[in-house]
Amino acid sequence: MTEMTRHNSTAEIRALDAAHHIHPFTNTRELNAKGARVITGAEGVWLTDSEGNRILDGMAGLWCMAAGYGRQEIVDAVAEQMRELPFYNTFFQTTHEPVAELSQLLSTLTPPQFNRFFYTSSGSEANDTIIRLVTYYWQLLDKPRKNVIVSRRGGYHGSTVAAAAVGGFDAMHRQPGLPVGNVFHAPRPAWWAEGGDMSPEDFGQKVARDTLSLIDGIGVDRVAAFLAEPVMGAGGVVIPPETYWPMLWAGLKERGVLLISDEVICGFGRTGNWFGCETYGTEPDFMTMAKALTSGYVPMGAVAVSDRIAEVLIDKGSEFTHGYTYSGHPAAAAAALVNLRILRDEGLVERVRDDIGPYLQEKWTALADHPLVGEAVMKGFFGAMQLCADKAGRVPFPEDAEVGIIARDHSFNSGLVMRAVGDRLIVSPPLVLSRAEADDLIEKAAVTLDKTLADVRRLGLT
Ligand SMILES: *Cc1c(COP(=O)(O)O)cnc(C)c1O
């Protein structure tokens, strides 16, 4: 095996990084002032940094590491594929075995309406692809005015121009460069923050009704599709009240508005079923997939297209003038194939639904007893903890106190990666987490809460 240069000290790596690397979603000036943490290796659910610390990866990398780190069978399959055929495109009426096989495998894992797949290198590109497919579909049906996408405030759909526009992050919309019209943002079913005096059940119905009214106001003749994550991820793991999706789904179906289920996080077991739409009983016409599709070993995204859409595109359509150089990349397809077989053959999704999921949920939701925690919720292996100044009144901390960041840093330093979205601490561990590791995760989360509470008291915030 050829050696890569691995002799740089932490300080040297930080200096190179600070001088030459622009990080995503990062204030580079602030980062450079303190230096990035250097991750050097990983095994199972554990990361190692350049100082030799072992850190439990409660975020599965960036939501993608379902099968766990160090899967030799994925590494071997990718290496073998690279030796045989490292690259060829799928534009020129050509294909290759891994992508054909992956498509067949996906048709067996996805809900029954999905039998055809388009490939990308990321979730953002998959959402851009869907937006083009949806509007093309309506054009083929002589309804070119149906070109409005309704998505949600707080939704995350990626960072390409179109994906960022349909996303509901104000901070992204405030920075220029998103010249995309025809997008409307519906409210989000975030009961803790926005539910007021209503019960979660009533609030779920209210948000569903308000979404349908928004669609009716725009006009059903204009709205092409509703785009949403089954459970909002980057927006803070917003688990919708059980009443939300049934009412919304019935209303969309009645109006003939297509549903795009962004399964980039929820897909491949995160919510305890293969896809989030199965957890909530919707039947989308498109699914956006990425992240756990390959467990992040090699970048890959995909679009699932339902039979009724595919029939129109194929029978009535001509050339779909869209594609990426790396659509269906052989090494990525090889990684996806082995990764998905691992998830299937080791029963990792069922394990999250029936065994380790309920085990972790019980302990996680019990953290709600801590004085700092307003709510602690978890669906499948997808959890959030809201930190707040006053539990009973659901009073948040002032935003500029950045209590979430204080807690996130305590967590990292206690050996657990949690992410902070405002003052919501979120976890999304690899699906292979053991019971002992689940106990460890909870223990570290509890330590984090105690340390944060001490800071909050010192700062006079409670
Ligand atoms: C991460 C994410 C995306 C974007 O995927 P990239 O691979 O980062 O482009 C889209 N949708 C959701 C729900 C995501 O979490």
The ligand as an SDF file (V2000), in Angstrom:
LIG
                    3D

 15 15  0  0  0  0  0  0  0  0999 V2000
  -28.1130   17.0190    3.8970 C   0  0  0  0  0  0  0  0  0  0  0  0
  -29.4730   17.1850    3.3100 C   0  0  0  0  0  0  0  0  0  0  0  0
  -29.6520   17.5430    1.9730 C   0  0  0  0  0  0  0  0  0  0  0  0
  -28.4950   17.9260    1.1000 C   0  0  0  0  0  0  0  0  0  0  0  0
  -27.6630   16.8680    0.8480 O   0  0  0  0  0  0  0  0  0  0  0  0
  -26.1380   17.1650    0.3780 P   0  0  0  0  0  0  0  0  0  0  0  0
  -25.6070   15.8120    0.0840 O   0  0  0  0  0  0  0  0  0  0  0  0
  -25.4630   17.8730    1.5030 O   0  0  0  0  0  0  0  0  0  0  0  0
  -26.2350   18.0130   -0.8320 O   0  0  0  0  0  0  0  0  0  0  0  0
  -30.9250   17.5740    1.4800 C   0  0  0  0  0  0  0  0  0  0  0  0
  -31.9840   17.2870    2.2400 N   0  0  0  0  0  0  0  0  0  0  0  0
  -31.8550   16.9480    3.5300 C   0  0  0  0  0  0  0  0  0  0  0  0
  -33.0730   16.6100    4.3190 C   0  0  0  0  0  0  0  0  0  0  0  0
  -30.6030   16.9120    4.1170 C   0  0  0  0  0  0  0  0  0  0  0  0
  -30.4800   16.6310    5.4170 O   0  0  0  0  0  0  0  0  0  0  0  0
  1  2  1  0
  2  3  1  0
  2 14  2  0
  3  4  1  0
  3 10  2  0
  4  5  1  0
  5  6  1  0
  6  7  2  0
  6  8  1  0
  6  9  1  0
 10 11  1  0
 11 12  2  0
 12 13  1  0
 12 14  1  0
 14 15  1  0
M  END
$$$$
